[in-house]
Amino acid sequence: MENKGNASRLKRRKKKKLLMLLVLIIVLLFLGALLYIFAEYQQSLQDSRNSSFLRHENIEFNGVKDKSEKINILLLGIDARGKEKSRADTIMIAQYNPKVKKFKVASIMRDSYVYIPGYGKDKMNAAHAYGGPELLRKTIKNNFDIDIEYFVLVDFEGFTKAIDKAFPEGIEIHVEKEMSKGIGVTLQPGVQKLHGKELLGYVRFRKDAESDFGRVRRQQEVLKQIADEFMSVKGIVKLPSVIGTIQPYMLTNMEYKQVLSILTSFLSSDAKNIDFFRIPVDNSFKNATYPRVGAVLDIDIEQNKKALKEFLY
């Protein structure tokens, strides 16, 4: 009986040692993965730092938390190239709902004719040239009554580098027509894989009958395509290095861990679709030309304010 008891105790000790060894291996693998991710982030950050034109300084942005538990983020795309002030080519409100891990994205067309506090009526994208992200925030609040807590401003050069880092083989896009004027590349019609510079040209092209309406449509199409491509473990693992690549080309009042947390949470959720919207909505504007401002979309503010609120809430 005593021998049986000793054998039982030895067996339990062996199991305990094996369990402890297994836990140790898991912990070491986890720490190794963290170190690898951090190293990838730091290396990507260092590789991009020296080529950015953006001045990394404190930017005024008096963000206001939304009354709901949703997070509103102002997304801006600009072509910096050493300019001190530039108009925003891309203006979007991205809303993240942490309860259901879902994004909504509303694009505001840059030629929308709105009231800019302190400057009068002008194109929406002029607000950034006059007063940066903060004046754009005030302009959106003044015209559409939407509170925005955070902003993310990205130089287009960073977009191209991030795409090439995340998708070295390119993103598959159906180019509907030949595109070349004003985008620095020539794109031929057909289904093909576009790399960073080509993809940027695709989303910036507007020299056709659709003008900015086609550009906004393509921007939303590509944003959804990028999200779909990231919906994998491989995509999530790449996320830190992609953020490291784009960070020198990005200005934001969000902390790195906030950006990573929101993106990781969304990409790992079951809510993999993004709802898109555009201001102005159909039948709510007319083409007009005004002195000093030029050609604009003269929008019905009340109609668009109501539509935007219904979309977001």
C-alpha positions as CSV (number, residue, x, y, z in Angstrom):
1,M,0.0,0.0,0.0
2,E,2.9,2.4,0.9
3,N,4.5,1.7,-2.5
4,K,1.3,2.5,-4.3
5,G,1.0,5.8,-2.3
6,N,4.6,6.8,-3.2
7,A,3.9,6.0,-6.8
8,S,0.8,8.1,-6.8
9,R,2.6,11.1,-5.2
10,L,5.4,10.8,-7.8
11,K,2.9,10.8,-10.6
12,R,1.2,13.9,-9.2
13,R,4.6,15.7,-8.9
14,K,5.4,14.8,-12.5
15,K,2.1,16.2,-13.6
16,K,2.6,19.3,-11.6
17,K,6.1,19.8,-13.1
18,L,4.8,19.2,-16.6
19,L,2.0,21.8,-16.0
20,M,4.5,24.4,-14.6
21,L,6.8,23.7,-17.6
22,L,3.9,24.2,-20.0
23,V,2.9,27.5,-18.3
24,L,6.5,28.7,-18.5
25,I,6.7,27.9,-22.2
26,I,3.4,29.7,-22.9
27,V,4.6,32.8,-20.9
28,L,8.0,32.8,-22.7
29,L,6.2,32.5,-26.1
30,F,3.9,35.4,-25.1
31,L,6.8,37.6,-24.0
32,G,8.7,36.7,-27.1
33,A,5.7,37.7,-29.3
34,L,5.4,41.0,-27.4
35,L,9.1,41.7,-27.8
36,Y,8.9,40.9,-31.5
37,I,5.9,43.2,-32.0
38,F,7.5,46.0,-30.1
39,A,10.8,45.6,-32.1
40,E,8.8,45.6,-35.4
41,Y,7.0,48.8,-34.3
42,Q,10.3,50.5,-33.3
43,Q,12.0,49.5,-36.5
44,S,9.1,50.7,-38.7
45,L,9.0,54.0,-36.7
46,Q,12.7,54.6,-37.2
47,D,12.6,53.8,-40.9
48,S,9.9,56.4,-41.5
49,R,11.0,59.3,-39.2
50,N,13.5,61.0,-41.5
51,S,11.2,61.3,-44.5
52,S,8.1,63.0,-43.1
53,F,7.3,66.6,-43.8
54,L,4.9,66.9,-40.9
55,R,6.0,69.0,-37.9
56,H,5.3,67.0,-34.8
57,E,4.2,69.6,-32.3
58,N,1.3,70.1,-30.0
59,I,-1.8,71.0,-32.0
60,E,-4.8,72.7,-30.4
61,F,-7.8,70.4,-30.5
62,N,-10.4,70.9,-27.8
63,G,-12.2,67.6,-28.4
64,V,-15.6,67.2,-26.9
65,K,-16.8,63.7,-25.8
66,D,-20.0,62.6,-27.4
67,K,-23.1,62.3,-25.1
68,S,-23.5,58.7,-26.2
69,E,-20.8,56.1,-25.4
70,K,-19.7,56.2,-29.0
71,I,-16.3,57.6,-30.0
72,N,-16.2,60.2,-32.8
73,I,-12.9,60.7,-34.6
74,L,-12.1,63.4,-37.2
75,L,-10.0,61.7,-40.0
76,L,-8.0,64.1,-42.2
77,G,-5.9,63.4,-45.2
78,I,-3.5,66.1,-46.5
79,D,-0.6,66.5,-48.9
80,A,2.0,68.1,-46.6
81,R,5.2,68.3,-48.8
82,G,6.7,70.9,-46.6
83,K,3.8,73.3,-46.7
84,E,2.9,75.1,-43.4
85,K,-0.8,75.3,-44.2
86,S,-2.7,73.1,-46.5
87,R,-6.4,72.4,-47.3
88,A,-7.7,69.0,-46.2
89,D,-8.2,66.7,-49.3
90,T,-10.0,64.1,-47.2
91,I,-12.4,64.8,-44.4
92,M,-14.2,62.0,-42.6
93,I,-16.0,61.4,-39.3
94,A,-15.2,57.9,-38.1
95,Q,-17.5,56.7,-35.3
96,Y,-16.6,53.7,-33.2
97,N,-19.2,51.9,-31.0
98,P,-17.2,49.9,-28.4
99,K,-20.4,48.0,-27.4
100,V,-20.7,46.3,-30.7
101,K,-17.2,47.0,-32.0
102,K,-18.5,48.6,-35.2
103,F,-17.4,51.6,-37.3
104,K,-19.4,54.1,-39.2
105,V,-17.7,56.5,-41.6
106,A,-19.2,59.7,-42.9
107,S,-17.3,61.5,-45.7
108,I,-17.8,65.3,-45.9
109,M,-17.0,66.5,-49.4
110,R,-14.3,69.1,-49.4
111,D,-16.2,71.6,-51.6
112,S,-19.2,71.7,-49.3
113,Y,-20.1,75.4,-48.8
114,V,-20.4,76.0,-45.0
115,Y,-20.0,78.6,-42.4
116,I,-16.5,78.6,-40.9
117,P,-16.4,80.4,-37.5
118,G,-14.5,83.7,-37.8
119,Y,-14.1,83.4,-41.6
120,G,-17.7,83.3,-43.0
121,K,-18.9,81.1,-45.8
122,D,-16.2,79.0,-47.6
123,K,-15.4,75.5,-48.7
124,M,-15.2,73.0,-45.9
125,N,-11.6,72.1,-46.6
126,A,-10.5,75.7,-46.2
127,A,-11.1,75.4,-42.5
128,H,-7.9,73.4,-42.1
129,A,-5.8,76.0,-43.9
130,Y,-7.3,78.7,-41.7
131,G,-7.1,77.1,-38.3
132,G,-6.0,73.4,-38.5
133,P,-8.0,70.4,-37.1
134,E,-9.5,72.6,-34.3
135,L,-11.2,75.0,-36.7
136,L,-12.5,72.0,-38.7
137,R,-13.9,70.5,-35.5
138,K,-15.7,73.9,-34.7
139,T,-17.0,74.1,-38.3
140,I,-18.5,70.6,-38.1
141,K,-20.1,71.4,-34.8
142,N,-21.4,74.7,-36.1
143,N,-23.0,73.3,-39.2
144,F,-23.9,69.7,-38.3
145,D,-24.1,69.8,-34.4
146,I,-21.7,66.8,-34.1
147,D,-19.3,66.6,-31.2
148,I,-15.8,65.2,-32.0
149,E,-13.4,64.0,-29.3
150,Y,-10.3,63.0,-31.3
151,F,-8.6,63.8,-34.6
152,V,-6.1,61.8,-36.8
153,L,-4.3,63.7,-39.5
154,V,-2.4,61.7,-42.0
155,D,0.0,62.9,-44.7
156,F,-0.6,61.0,-47.9
157,E,3.1,60.0,-48.1
158,G,2.4,58.0,-44.9
159,F,-0.6,56.3,-46.5
160,T,1.6,54.9,-49.3
161,K,4.3,53.6,-47.0
162,A,1.7,52.0,-44.7
163,I,0.1,50.2,-47.6
164,D,3.4,48.9,-48.8
165,K,4.3,47.7,-45.3
166,A,1.0,46.0,-44.7
167,F,0.4,44.6,-48.2
168,P,3.7,44.1,-50.0
169,E,1.9,42.4,-52.8
170,G,-0.6,45.2,-53.2
171,I,-4.4,45.6,-52.8
172,E,-6.7,44.1,-55.4
173,I,-8.8,46.8,-57.0
174,H,-11.0,47.0,-60.1
175,V,-9.9,50.2,-61.9
176,E,-12.9,51.2,-63.9
177,K,-11.2,53.5,-66.4
178,E,-7.8,54.9,-67.3
179,M,-6.6,57.4,-64.7
180,S,-3.6,59.6,-64.9
181,K,-4.3,63.3,-64.8
182,G,-3.2,65.0,-61.6
183,I,-2.3,61.8,-59.7
184,G,1.4,61.2,-60.6
185,V,0.8,57.7,-62.0
186,T,-1.0,56.1,-64.9
187,L,-3.6,53.4,-64.1
188,Q,-5.0,51.2,-66.8
189,P,-8.5,49.7,-66.6
190,G,-9.0,46.2,-65.1
191,V,-8.7,44.2,-62.0
192,Q,-5.1,44.5,-60.6
193,K,-3.1,44.8,-57.5
194,L,-2.1,48.3,-56.6
195,H,0.8,49.3,-54.4
196,G,0.9,52.4,-52.2
197,K,1.6,55.1,-54.7
198,E,-0.8,53.6,-57.3
199,L,-3.5,53.2,-54.7
200,L,-3.1,56.8,-53.5
201,G,-3.5,57.9,-57.1
202,Y,-6.6,55.8,-57.4
203,V,-8.3,57.4,-54.4
204,R,-7.2,60.9,-55.3
205,F,-8.3,60.9,-59.0
206,R,-11.1,63.3,-59.8
207,K,-10.6,64.5,-63.4
208,D,-13.7,62.9,-64.8
209,A,-17.4,63.4,-65.0
210,E,-17.9,62.2,-61.4
211,S,-15.3,64.7,-60.0
212,D,-15.1,64.7,-56.2
213,F,-18.2,62.3,-55.9
214,G,-16.2,59.6,-57.6
215,R,-13.2,60.3,-55.4
216,V,-15.2,60.0,-52.2
217,R,-16.7,56.8,-53.5
218,R,-13.3,55.3,-54.3
219,Q,-11.9,56.4,-50.9
220,Q,-14.7,54.6,-49.1
221,E,-14.3,51.5,-51.3
222,V,-10.6,51.3,-50.6
223,L,-11.1,51.9,-46.8
224,K,-13.4,48.9,-46.7
225,Q,-11.0,46.8,-48.8
226,I,-8.2,47.6,-46.4
227,A,-10.3,46.6,-43.5
228,D,-11.3,43.4,-45.1
229,E,-7.7,42.6,-45.9
230,F,-6.8,43.1,-42.2
231,M,-9.5,40.8,-40.9
232,S,-7.1,38.0,-40.1
233,V,-4.6,37.0,-37.4
234,K,-1.8,37.9,-39.9
235,G,-3.3,41.4,-40.3
236,I,-3.5,42.0,-36.6
237,V,0.1,40.9,-36.1
238,K,1.2,43.4,-38.7
239,L,-0.8,46.2,-37.0
240,P,2.1,47.5,-34.7
241,S,4.6,47.7,-37.6
242,V,2.0,49.5,-39.8
243,I,1.3,52.0,-37.1
244,G,5.1,52.4,-36.6
245,T,5.4,53.1,-40.3
246,I,2.7,55.7,-40.5
247,Q,3.2,57.4,-37.1
248,P,5.8,59.9,-38.3
249,Y,3.3,60.9,-41.0
250,M,0.4,61.2,-38.5
251,L,-0.7,63.8,-36.0
252,T,-3.3,62.9,-33.4
253,N,-4.4,63.7,-29.9
254,M,-4.9,59.9,-29.3
255,E,-2.4,57.8,-27.5
256,Y,-0.7,55.0,-29.4
257,K,-2.4,52.4,-27.0
258,Q,-5.8,53.9,-27.8
259,V,-5.3,53.6,-31.5
260,L,-4.0,50.1,-31.2
261,S,-6.8,49.1,-28.8
262,I,-9.6,50.4,-31.0
263,L,-8.2,48.9,-34.2
264,T,-7.4,45.5,-32.6
265,S,-10.8,45.3,-31.0
266,F,-12.5,46.1,-34.2
267,L,-10.5,43.8,-36.4
268,S,-10.9,40.9,-34.1
269,S,-14.7,41.3,-33.7
270,D,-17.5,39.7,-35.6
271,A,-18.8,43.1,-36.7
272,K,-16.6,43.2,-39.8
273,N,-18.6,45.5,-41.9
274,I,-18.3,49.3,-42.0
275,D,-21.3,51.6,-42.8
276,F,-20.5,54.5,-45.1
277,F,-22.2,57.8,-45.7
278,R,-21.6,61.0,-47.6
279,I,-22.3,64.7,-47.1
280,P,-24.0,66.2,-49.0
281,V,-26.7,63.6,-49.5
282,D,-28.5,63.3,-52.8
283,N,-30.9,66.1,-53.8
284,S,-29.6,68.4,-51.1
285,F,-27.2,70.7,-52.9
286,K,-26.6,72.7,-56.1
287,N,-23.5,73.6,-58.0
288,A,-22.6,77.3,-57.5
289,T,-19.8,79.7,-58.0
290,Y,-19.1,82.6,-55.6
291,P,-16.5,85.4,-55.7
292,R,-13.2,84.7,-53.8
293,V,-14.4,81.1,-53.1
294,G,-14.9,79.7,-56.6
295,A,-17.0,76.6,-57.5
296,V,-18.7,75.0,-54.5
297,L,-21.4,72.5,-53.5
298,D,-24.0,74.9,-52.0
299,I,-25.6,72.4,-49.6
300,D,-28.9,72.5,-47.6
301,I,-27.4,72.6,-44.1
302,E,-30.5,71.5,-42.3
303,Q,-31.3,68.6,-44.6
304,N,-27.7,67.3,-44.3
305,K,-27.5,67.9,-40.5
306,K,-30.6,65.7,-40.1
307,A,-29.3,63.0,-42.4
308,L,-25.9,62.9,-40.7
309,K,-27.5,62.6,-37.2
310,E,-29.8,59.8,-38.4
311,F,-26.8,57.9,-39.8
312,L,-24.6,58.2,-36.7
313,Y,-27.3,57.8,-34.1
